[in-house]
Amino acid sequence: MTAADNARITTLASNRAIHRAFAWLHLHEPQIRRWQLEAIAIPAPPFAEQARAQYFLEQFTTLGLTNPHIDAEGNALAELPSLKTADSSLKGTGFSPSITQTIEKGALAPEGNPAPSDTAPSEPWALSPTPCILLSAHLDTVFPAGTNCTPTEDGPKILAPGACDNAAGLAALLAIAAALRHAEIVPACTILFAANVGEEGEGDLRGMKHLFSSEPYANCIKAAIALEGSSNEMIVDRALGSRRLRVTVTGPGGHSWADAGRPNPILALSAGLLAIARIPLPRNPRTTLNVGTISGGTSVNSIPPSATADLDLRSTSATQLDRIELAILKTLDSTIATEGLHLHVERIGNRQPGILPESAQLHRSLRAVDRHLRLATASRIGSTDANLPLSLGIPALAIGSGGTGGGMHTLDEWYDPTGRDLALRRILLLLLDTCTLTTT
């Protein structure tokens, strides 16, 4: 963080348009809460985020964002175009008074904007090859289909599976879009809003992988900010890498009495898991190995035809992930070398580690914003949507969406939005400063 960073943020925060955006965020907490409650009530288990994506498509349309559509992977996307369409005299300022809007029924609705569409455009507008900044929040939860996601309220608290992770981020995504539109702010470069799929578990960042590998956005995204859970001060600027392996042992199976003596996949798999538990793991860089699930068999009096276990390997080092994965494969191969059994190991997840250096402009901007807002930056390591751009060398971080939460990934999850507008001001300043610097 430099004096120039601090001066730039101070100037940005003093602009009248920014004040209007801040005022919208402060005065419209009831609207932000409604968005959050509505999103929570739409189940979004892994690989089944379609209904929630459709909801966000409709909100993006209502807010008057450009090119709302759902892409081939299921991400709900829309854009706030840059100054390239504004008066040339405004270039470099980050603002334009050319958009007029009204507030109707508690939600932002641009004058003359068409009614929300139930379907994505058949030919989505192709972004020209100019820089854009990605602001995203993941749609999916860890909870399987059939989980009761109906939210309840206890004072300011919202109680429901997924209330914090990541309905808080999703509500913040809409709040930032609404505040920018209300304040008539046109950013210095295009902002791509994404309610994306596939962040949790076996989703393996499939939404992010699609965005960063497919046209029209693959070569346009110059920085990424992922909205994740609660907290006014939290950021994740170090991406924790992970490998997920599915180990399956199969055999002939049979009757526990008549076919006694045939090789048992559950026993063989258990022996293999005990063996890999003895593989030494380095403390620095920290590396962990966990067996998360194990299954197999059909009845107590049957020799099972198969047994399966899912393994989770994590490290801050890609080299260690490679080394331990190879050690696991060798150990299992040598342990489960029983005639009549077959071993199959499938990689079901791969998230590369990465880091946003403190010298990076995105990091410097964040610290200048936090200094202005009198926040103590709480830097953490984690596995988020920011992993993907960081692994590609693109500046990225995950940032808290305000308020407080608890019970993440449990049925007792909760979220309290009290004071969240501070975090939303933080996000807005960081986003607009990043847009300005991307074009300079």
N, C-alpha and C positions, 0 to 999 in steps of 0.2 A: 504494500500500500504506500503510495506516494502523496506528496502535497497536491499534485495535479489530480490524482484520483479523488481526494477529499474535496477539492474545489469544484470539480465537475459534478459530484453528487450533490453538493450544497446548492449549486446553481440549478440543477435539475429539480430538486425538491422545492425550490422557491417559485417555480413556474405556476401560474394560475391554473393551467389545465391540470397539472398534477394535483393541486389542491382540490379541484372538482372531483377528480378520481378518488382521492382520499376520502372526501366527504361522502361520496356514494358508498364506499366500502363501510364507512362507519354507520351510516343511516339505514343501510339495507341489510343488516344482519338477519331480520326476519325472512327476507327473500332468499338469502344464501342458505339459511336453515331449511327452508322449504325444498330447495333444490336437493339438499343433502338427504332429507327424509324420503323424497321421491326416488332418488337414486338407490338408496339402501333397500327400499321395498321391491326393487327389481332384481331377482336373483342373478348372479353372474359367476357360476361355478367355472372352474377351468375348462376351456374349450367350449363354453356355452354362454358367451358374453353378448350374443346377438341382440337380445331384447334391450339390454342396458345401452348398448351402442346406438340402437335406434332412438332411444330417449335423448341421448346427447346430440345426435344428428338434428333432432327437432329443436333442441335448445340453441344449438349453434345457428340454425336458420332463423329462429325468432330473434336472436340477438343481432342479426344483420351481418354476420360474418360472411366472407366471400367463399364460394366453392365448397359448401358443406357436402360431404360425401363419405361413404364407407368404402374403404379400399379392399383389395382382394384378400387381405388377411383378417379383416374384420375391424380394423381401427376406424373410429369415427374422427374425421378430420375437417378442419375449416381454417381459413386464413384471415388475418387482418393485413391488408396490402400496405406496402411501403409508400414512401414519398414519391416514387416514380410516377404516380398518377396525380400528385398534388402540384400546386403552383410552384414553379422553379424558385421563386423568391423565398419560399419557406424551407428549401433544402438546407439541412444542417441544423435546423431548429428542433426537429422531432415533432412538430405540431402543425395542425391545419384546422381552421375553423369551418371547413367546407361541409362537414357532416351535420345534419340537423336531425334531432331525435325527440321522441316523446316517451313518457312513462305511462304505460297502460296496464291496469290491473296488477300493479305491483311489480311488473317485469319490464325490462327494457325492450322497446320495440321501435326500430327505425321507421321514420315516416315513409310510406310507400313500399315497405318491405313486403314481399309475398308471404302468404300463409305458409306455415311449416309443411313440408312435403313428407309423405310417408315412405318415399323411395329416394335412393341416391340418384344423382344425375347420371344418365346413361353414358355421357361423355364428359367426365370431370375436366374442368379447366386445367390445362397444363401450365404449371409454374414456369416462368421464363428462367433461364439459368442465372439468376441473381441470388445473392445470399439470403438466407432466412434463419431465424432462431426458432428452435423447437421448445414449446412449453407443453408438457404432457402430464397426465395422471392415469394410472392404470385402472382399467375397468374391473378386472377379475378379483375374486376373493379365493381363499383357500378352501371354502366350504363346499361340500359336494351337493349335487342336485337333490332336492327334497328338504334341505335345511330351511327352517322357518326364519326368514329374514325380516319379518315385519318389525319395524322399529317401535319402541315405546319411549316415553319421555318421563324423566324424573327431575323436575325443576329444569335447570339448564342442560342436564345430561341427556344424551341420546343413547339408548341401550339397544344394541342389535349386533349380530355377527357382521363384521365388516364396517361398523359405524365409523371407525377411525382409519383402518387400513382397508380400502383406501377411499372411502366416501368423503373423508375430510379433504383429501387432495382433489377429488373430482369436483366438490363444491367450490374449492378455491379456483379451479380452472375456469368455471363459469363466472365466478365473481370478478376475476381479472379481466376477462373478455367484456363483461358488462360495464365495468368501471372505465375501461379504455373507450368504449363506444359512447358512454354517457358524457365523458369529458371531451369528446371530439378529438381524441389524440390519434394522429397517424404516425406510426413509428418510422424510424429512419431506415429500417429494413423490414421485410415481411415477417410477421409472426405466424408460425404454424401451430395451431392449437390441436392437440391430439388426446382423445380419450382412447387409450390403446389397450390391446389385449395381451395376454400371455406373460405377465410379470411373475406370477406366483408359480412355485413348484415346477411341475413338468411342462408348464407353458414355455419355459426356457427362453424368455425374452423374444418370443416369436414375433410380437408386434413391432418391437424395436428393430429386430433383424430385417423385417420387411421394409420398414421405412428407410433404413440406411443402405439397403441393397437394391432398391427398385425405383424406377422412374415414377413421378417426376422429381422426387425429393432427394434421392440418394446423394447427389453431388452438390446440393444446395445448402444443406444444414451445416452451419458453421459453429454453432454452439447449442447445447441442450440443457434445459432445466426441468427436472422431474419433480413434481409435487407429490410428497409422500408423507402420509400420516399427520401427526400433530407436532407441536412445539413451535415457539417463536424464534428459537436460537439455533436449532439443530440443522446441520448440513451433513451429507455423506459425500466426502470428496476423495475417499479411498475405496476402490471397488474390490470387494472380496470375491476371489475366484472360486468356482466350484465345479466339480465333476459329479454327475450322478450315474451310477452303474446299476443295471438290473442283472442279477446273477440267477440263472435258472439251471437246475439239475434235473434231468429226466431219466427214467428207467422203465422197465417193463411193467412194474406194478404187480399186484396180485393179492391173493387171500393171505391173511396173517398166519393161518395155520397150514393150509394146503400148500402154500408157496413159500413157507418159511425158509430163510436163507438167501432169498433173492436180495440184491442190493437195494438199500432204502435211500431215496433221494433226500429225505428230510435229515436223516442221520449224517449223510455225506456232506450236505450243505452246512449243517451245524458244525461239523468238524472243520470245514473250510473257513467258516466265519470266526471260529475260535483261533485258527491259525493266523488270519489276517489281523486279528486284534493284537497280536504280538509283534506286528511290524513296528519298528521304532519310528516315531514321528518327531520332527524337529520342533523345538520351542521357538527358534528364531531362524527364519520366519515362521510364525505360528502356523501349524498345519493340524487339521483335525479330521477324524474319520468316524462316521456314525452309521450303524445299521438301523434304518428307520422303519422298515416293515419286513415281515417274513410271512409266507403263506404256503399252503400245500396240503395235499391229502383230501380224501373224500369221506372217510369214516374211521372210527377207532380200530376196526378189525380188517382194514385194508392196508396193504403196502402201497404207499402213494406212488402214482406215476410221475409226479413232478413236485418240485419245491422251488420257491422263488424268494429272493431277498433283494431289497433296494438299498443301495449304499450311497452315502453323501460324503464326499471328500471336499474339504475347503482349505484354502491357503491364500496368503497374500502374494505368493510367488507362483508364476506359471511353471517354472522349472520344477518346483516341488510337486505340483499337481501331476506333471508328467512322470516324475520319479516314483511317486507313491502309487499311481495308477498301474505302472508297469510291475511294481512289487506285488500289488494285489493280484494281477493276472498270473504272475509266476507262482505265487503261493497257492492260489486256487487250483491251478493246473496240476501242481505236484501233489496237493492234498487229495483232490477228488480224482484220483487216477485208478478208480475201481472198474473192473471189467463189467460191462453191462450198463454203465452209466454214461450220460453225455452231458458235458458242461457247455453252457452258452452264456457269454457275457456281452451285454448290449449297453452302449453308452446312451443314456436317455436325457442327459443334460450337460451343457458345457457353457459356463460363464467365465470369461477371461478376467483376470484381475487388472487393475490399472490405478492410476493416481492423477489427480489434478494438482500440479505443482503449486506451491504458494506463490511462486513468481508469475504464474499464469494470470492474464488480464482478468479473466472471470473471477479468480480468487481475490485479486486486488480490488475489483469492483465490489464484491461482496463485503469485504472488510471495511471499505469506505462507507457502504450503506449501513453496516452495523454500527460503525462509529457515529454516523449521523443520527441513527435511531437509538443510540445508547444501549446496544445489545452486545452481549458477550458471545462471540461466535463459538458454538459447540461443535467442533469437527469430529466426525466419527467414521468408522469403517463399516461397510455393509454391502449387501447384495441387492441392488436396485436396478431400475431401467438405465441408470447412468453408466452401468458396467459396459454396455455395448458401445456407445460413442467413445468412452475413455479408451477401450481396447483398440479403437480405430485412430486414436490420437486426436480426437475432437474434444475440445474443452466441454466439460459437463459436470454436473453435480445434482444430487437430490436434496431437496430443501423442505423443511417442515411447513405445514399449512396453517399453523397457529392452534391455539387452544391446548387442551390436555386430553390424554386418552390412556386407556389401559386395557388389559385382558386381550391383547392382540392375538389373533388366530385361535381364539376360544369362543364358545357360545356366550360367554359373559363379557364380551367386548363392549366398551363404552367410549363416548367422546363428549367433551364439554367445550363448547366454542367460546367461552368467556374470554374476551380480549383478543380474539383471532384477527381483528382488523390491523393490529400491529404487524403480524406476520404477512398479511396481504399487502401492506404498504412496502414491506421489505422486498417481497417478490416483485411488485410492480416496478420499484426503482431499479432493482437489479436487471430486470428484463429490458427496460427501456435504455439503460446505460449500455448494456451489451449490444442492443440493436445499433445504437449510435456508433460505438467503437468498431463494429463489424464493417461499417461503410467508410471508415476513415483510413 
